[in-house]
Amino acid sequence: GVQLVESGGGSVQAGGSLRLSCAASGSGPNYCMGWFRQPPGKEREAVATIRWDGTIVYAASVKGRFTISRDSANDILFLQMNDLKPEDSGVYYCAARSPTCTLLSTFGDWGQGTQVTVSS
């Protein structure tokens, strides 16, 4: 499997920004990577995915505010989060799937998660 380690979470005020990173090992350029989040008391939801060919899909709730990107040479996935809102709070996970994916795909490899808290 693919090993994934997230970092970059924290606490910010509404309107602020955070950048999450996910270091992957055992994956490769042909993997599809995604960011997911689990708000308190709610189910996990997809945030954004990026395919091996660069195709990106965002959830409607984050489109225009979040940017997913990947450094394929170093196997690092990023999520730049701007204009954060309290409803963006939750545990953020990165995930990997081969070879393609959508926001509705089932991912088999997951990181341990990183907490994001946005206060109003």
C-alpha positions in Angstrom: 0.0 0.0 0.0 0.8 3.7 0.0 1.9 5.4 3.1 0.6 8.9 3.6 1.5 11.5 6.3 -0.4 14.8 6.5 0.8 18.0 8.1 0.0 21.7 8.2 -3.2 21.7 10.1 -3.9 24.2 12.9 -6.2 26.9 14.2 -7.1 30.1 12.3 -9.7 32.7 12.3 -12.3 33.0 9.6 -10.9 34.5 6.4 -7.5 33.1 7.1 -5.4 30.6 5.2 -3.7 27.2 5.8 -1.6 25.0 3.6 -1.8 21.3 4.1 0.8 18.8 2.9 0.8 15.1 2.4 4.0 13.1 2.0 3.4 9.9 0.1 5.7 6.9 -0.2 5.0 3.8 -2.3 2.8 5.7 -4.7 3.8 7.1 -8.1 2.7 9.5 -10.8 -0.1 7.1 -11.9 -1.9 7.5 -8.7 -4.9 9.6 -8.1 -4.7 11.7 -4.9 -7.4 13.3 -2.9 -8.2 15.4 0.1 -11.1 14.6 2.3 -12.4 16.0 5.6 -14.6 15.0 8.5 -16.4 17.8 10.3 -17.2 17.2 14.0 -20.2 14.8 14.2 -20.5 14.4 10.5 -19.4 11.9 7.9 -16.2 12.2 5.9 -16.6 14.1 2.7 -14.5 14.6 -0.4 -12.8 18.0 -0.8 -10.7 17.7 -4.0 -9.0 15.1 -6.2 -6.2 15.3 -8.7 -5.6 12.6 -11.2 -2.3 11.5 -12.7 -3.0 13.6 -15.8 -3.6 16.7 -13.8 -7.4 16.6 -14.0 -8.8 18.3 -10.8 -12.2 18.2 -9.3 -13.4 20.3 -6.3 -16.4 19.9 -4.1 -18.8 22.8 -4.7 -18.3 24.0 -1.1 -14.6 24.8 -1.6 -14.4 25.7 -5.2 -12.7 29.1 -5.7 -11.2 29.0 -2.2 -9.1 25.8 -2.1 -6.4 24.7 -4.5 -5.1 21.1 -4.7 -1.7 20.5 -6.3 1.0 17.8 -6.3 4.8 17.7 -6.6 5.1 14.4 -8.4 8.9 14.4 -8.3 8.8 14.4 -4.5 5.5 12.6 -4.0 3.9 15.4 -2.0 0.3 16.5 -2.2 -0.8 20.0 -1.2 -4.1 21.7 -0.3 -4.0 25.5 -0.2 -7.0 26.7 1.7 -7.9 30.4 1.6 -10.8 32.4 2.9 -11.5 29.7 5.5 -14.9 29.5 7.1 -15.9 27.8 10.4 -17.7 25.1 8.4 -14.3 24.1 7.0 -13.3 22.8 10.4 -12.6 19.1 10.7 -10.0 16.5 10.4 -8.4 16.5 6.9 -7.1 13.4 5.3 -5.2 12.7 2.2 -5.8 9.5 0.2 -4.5 7.6 -2.8 -6.1 5.4 -5.4 -4.8 3.8 -8.5 -5.1 4.7 -11.3 -8.0 7.2 -11.5 -10.7 8.6 -9.3 -13.6 11.0 -8.8 -15.0 12.7 -5.7 -17.2 9.6 -5.3 -14.4 7.0 -5.6 -13.5 4.6 -2.9 -9.9 5.2 -1.8 -7.9 2.4 -0.3 -4.9 4.2 1.3 -5.3 6.9 3.9 -3.2 9.2 6.1 -3.8 9.6 9.8 -5.4 13.1 9.4 -4.6 16.6 10.5 -6.9 18.9 12.5 -8.1 22.2 11.0 -10.1 24.5 13.3 -11.6 27.8 12.0 -13.0 30.2 14.5 -15.5 32.9 13.8 
